[in-house]
């Protein structure tokens, strides 16, 4: 079994620059996260973008969709910033020949208190278990694309009503 992981940036990959007193999106962290657990899966990481999700454009979303479409594998993970993850999931919904699970983190993966490792683990389990479609693995839940929103005040993802 192989899982292809497409990375777009977002908080999960942010690093802090002391001299600049700001965060910037760095290299994908998901490979390091998964390698630390000696998993019995094969995976390949593809860096598509290095952007905060608030800066993502329709063209960026199409670039991600094209990259996933051209992948021969049908088990796909996508790391993504949390602010616009639901919007990107909606763009990917018509890729019905794959199981796509998106995840990210509320804090950078480099932080001990980050939810990055937990969300990565949930996403790995979900992509192997779910039928073809597009999903988001956040806040300890799996949501279908189009039926999820980020609750900024609570810092969680929840069902969109």
Phi, psi and omega in degrees: 000140177227142176241128173264134183242120180254123185252135181244355183106220181091181184302324182306327183257008183286144176232153184260130177254107182303316184296330182262347182055040177209171177260147172223153178284126180255202179292154178302136181261347188298323179300315178296319180300310184289323179297331182294342185257005176050051183287153178264050177222152174261136178216156177227132182261131178239118177272109183267313180220163173226072186228151164292141185295337177292342179263357181290141180249171174300323178296320177297317179295321177294322177299317177297314180300317179296319179297316179292318180301322183278355179280131181284341180283151178252003175252111190232132168249149177227122170271140189203150173296148188282336186295324182235020178304315179300324180294319178292321177302320178298322179294327183275351188304332183274005173275074190279357181266007184225158168258116184240124178237122179261146174204167178201210181208149177279338176229154180305145181301335181289346180275139178299327183272005182292148174270009185301311182295317179299313181294323177298315179297317177299318182293320179297315178295319182294316184296333178277341189252333187274154173289168179304140183153186181241131186223162173236129177252100180210153173059031178076014182226162173246126182242144173282144175304141180088350183237026186220150175215158174268127174266100185296321181298318181272344182070036180221166171261147182209168180293133178278129181254000000 
